[in-house]
Amino acid sequence: METFTATPTNIPAEFADNYVPFSFQYPRTWRVVSDPSNFVKVEEGEDNVTFENFAVGSVTIPAEADNNEAYPALMGQLSKSFAQNFPNFQELAQMPEDVGGYRGRSMAWQARLTGTPRGDVDLYGRVLLVREPGQSRGVALIMIATSLDPEVKSAADVGVKETWHGFCRRLSWAARRVRLAPRGRPARRKKTRKQGRALRTTSRHARYR
């Protein structure tokens, strides 16, 4: 496993005011890629083709705000952003989800790229919002998989695959620090060559006023 530790100097400059210290582990077969829309993004792929990616984005919520009211509003912003960036976007479900002892909110979605050089490609995504109550900054955890992976058949697979749980298993705050310290192995995959194109994971900054 590799470890990414966020610092004020290794995140996009436009996120400096919303910086949240965090770290996470990811499989050695994944790599950190440039993404101005998030704190960081890592992905698995080859030949400019994305198989899966995981990103950590930024959210801002007034410290006194109730998460039960803020999460749905923020998720609405992200849903609109995804709809603008992914053709044939469809939100499937939203649900509460606990991460590291804190109650967050997740959304499952799917989209489809048609007429690509590799044919039609289905996209399956999961986004999870979480913040420590009483703090003004939180994170959006975003993972996208594609039908190019023979082990992914629906958006439900993104939520249960070991890779996602590896990224999200431990999320805790200490002295206002966010720490993602996952455990476990990446999901096994067949030795099948996948074809498609690179995917952009879009989060940008979501703000609840």
C-alpha positions as a printed Julia matrix, in Angstrom:
209×3 Matrix{Float64}:
   0.0     0.0     0.0
   1.03    3.6    -0.65
   0.17    6.55    1.6
  -0.91   10.04    0.59
  -0.67   12.74    3.26
  -2.23   16.1     2.43
  -0.25   19.24    3.18
  -0.89   22.89    2.24
   1.71   22.56   -0.52
   0.55   19.37   -2.27
  -3.11   20.28   -2.84
  -4.43   22.67   -5.52
  -3.81   26.29   -4.53
  -7.51   27.16   -4.78
  -8.23   24.75   -1.93
  -5.75   26.34    0.48
  -8.45   28.19    2.44
 -10.4    24.94    2.88
  -7.4    22.76    3.72
  -8.11   19.8     5.99
  -5.12   17.67    7.09
  -5.77   14.05    6.12
  -4.01   10.95    4.89
  -5.1     7.69    3.28
  -3.61    4.52    1.93
  -4.19    3.21   -1.58
  -3.07    0.14   -3.57
   0.35    0.23   -5.2
  -1.28   -0.35   -8.59
  -2.99    3.06   -8.29
  -1.32    6.44   -8.88
  -1.87   10.04   -7.85
  -3.11   12.13  -10.79
  -3.58   15.86  -11.24
  -7.11   17.05  -10.43
  -7.82   20.76   -9.75
 -11.39   19.91   -8.67
 -10.41   18.04   -5.49
  -7.8    17.9    -2.76
  -6.4    14.78   -4.43
  -7.33   11.95   -6.76
  -5.81    8.49   -7.2
  -6.72    6.07   -9.95
  -6.11    2.7   -11.48
  -5.75    2.48  -15.24
  -3.46    2.04  -18.19
  -2.89    3.7   -21.56
  -4.91    6.78  -20.53
  -7.84    4.54  -19.66
  -9.38    4.79  -16.19
 -10.66    1.64  -14.52
 -11.44    3.12  -11.1
 -10.64    6.32   -9.25
 -10.97    7.74   -5.76
 -10.95   11.44   -4.85
 -11.15   13.52   -1.69
 -13.03   16.79   -2.17
 -13.87   19.7     0.08
 -17.11   20.72    1.77
 -17.83   23.7     4.04
 -20.64   23.74    6.58
 -21.25   26.37    9.28
 -19.99   24.94   12.55
 -23.43   25.31   14.18
 -25.35   23.72   11.28
 -27.14   20.39   11.67
 -25.62   17.68    9.47
 -29.08   16.22    8.87
 -30.0    19.45    7.06
 -26.62   20.23    5.52
 -25.85   16.85    3.94
 -28.93   16.7     1.66
 -28.32   20.27    0.46
 -24.67   19.57   -0.29
 -25.53   16.31   -2.01
 -27.9    18.25   -4.24
 -25.03   20.5    -5.32
 -22.83   17.51   -6.12
 -25.63   15.76   -7.99
 -26.04   18.8   -10.25
 -22.3    18.98  -10.8
 -22.13   15.31  -11.77
 -25.09   15.74  -14.12
 -23.21   18.49  -15.94
 -20.06   16.41  -16.31
 -21.31   12.88  -16.93
 -23.7    12.13  -19.84
 -26.9    10.27  -19.0
 -26.36   10.83  -15.3
 -28.91    9.22  -12.97
 -29.0     9.52   -9.19
 -30.04    6.16   -7.76
 -30.26    6.53   -3.99
 -29.12    8.47   -0.94
 -28.65    6.93    2.47
 -26.97    7.57    5.84
 -23.61    5.87    6.3
 -21.31    5.75    9.31
 -17.61    6.44    8.78
 -15.11    6.32   11.61
 -17.78    6.8    14.25
 -19.44    9.75   12.52
 -22.7     9.78   10.61
 -22.26   10.75    6.97
 -24.48   10.57    3.91
 -23.77    8.66    0.71
 -25.22    8.76   -2.79
 -25.09    6.08   -5.47
 -25.33    7.07   -9.12
 -24.69    5.86  -12.63
 -24.1     7.36  -16.07
 -23.25    6.19  -19.58
 -20.75    7.3   -22.18
 -22.05    6.43  -25.65
 -20.29    6.27  -28.97
 -16.77    6.15  -27.56
 -13.98    4.5   -29.56
 -14.43    1.55  -27.2
 -18.22    1.42  -27.42
 -20.71    2.36  -24.72
 -19.24    2.53  -21.24
 -21.3     2.51  -18.03
 -20.04    4.57  -15.08
 -20.92    3.66  -11.51
 -20.25    6.07   -8.68
 -20.48    6.58   -4.96
 -19.97    9.82   -3.05
 -19.92   10.14    0.73
 -20.05   13.37    2.75
 -18.79   13.48    6.31
 -17.57   16.05    8.82
 -17.01   16.18   12.53
 -19.96   17.92   14.23
 -19.03   21.41   15.32
 -16.31   21.81   12.67
 -16.79   23.97    9.58
 -14.79   21.81    7.18
 -15.49   18.31    5.97
 -14.68   16.03    3.08
 -16.42   14.46    0.13
 -15.15   10.95   -0.68
 -15.8    10.05   -4.3
 -15.21    6.77   -6.08
 -16.02    5.89   -9.69
 -15.79    2.51  -11.41
 -16.65    1.51  -14.95
 -18.14   -1.42  -16.8
 -14.67   -1.99  -18.24
 -13.94   -3.78  -14.99
 -15.55   -7.25  -15.3
 -16.12   -7.33  -11.54
 -18.33   -4.21  -11.57
 -21.89   -4.78  -12.74
 -23.81   -1.96  -11.03
 -23.51    1.02   -8.7
 -24.12   -1.36   -5.8
 -20.74   -2.98   -6.48
 -18.95    0.32   -5.87
 -20.38    0.47   -2.37
 -19.4    -3.05   -1.36
 -16.12   -3.66   -3.15
 -13.15   -4.09   -0.85
 -11.35   -1.15   -2.47
 -14.0     1.34   -1.33
 -14.04   -0.07    2.18
 -10.26    0.05    2.2
 -10.33    3.8     1.54
 -13.2     4.57    3.91
 -12.88    2.07    6.73
 -11.29    4.46    9.22
 -12.13    8.16    9.3
 -11.42   10.0    12.53
 -10.6    13.47   13.78
  -8.04   14.44   16.41
  -7.14   18.04   17.15
  -9.19   18.98   14.08
  -7.22   16.62   11.89
  -8.9    14.25    9.46
  -7.22   10.89    9.03
  -8.17    8.24    6.51
  -6.21    5.16    7.43
  -7.76    2.2     5.58
  -6.83   -1.39    6.01
  -7.27   -4.37    3.74
  -6.27   -5.39    0.23
  -7.5    -4.09   -3.1
 -10.14   -6.22   -4.76
  -8.81   -8.99   -6.96
  -9.48   -8.6   -10.63
  -9.32  -10.78  -13.69
  -6.45  -10.48  -16.12
  -8.67   -8.83  -18.69
  -7.51   -5.86  -20.73
 -10.0    -3.03  -20.45
 -10.51   -0.28  -22.98
 -12.13    3.11  -22.68
 -10.96    6.6   -21.8
  -9.81    8.64  -18.84
 -12.5     9.85  -16.45
 -12.66   13.15  -14.63
 -13.9    12.96  -11.06
 -15.65   16.25  -10.37
 -16.28   17.56   -6.88
 -14.98   21.12   -6.63
 -15.93   22.89   -3.43
 -19.42   22.27   -2.03
 -20.62   24.87    0.46
 -23.65   24.83    2.75
 -24.67   28.31    3.91
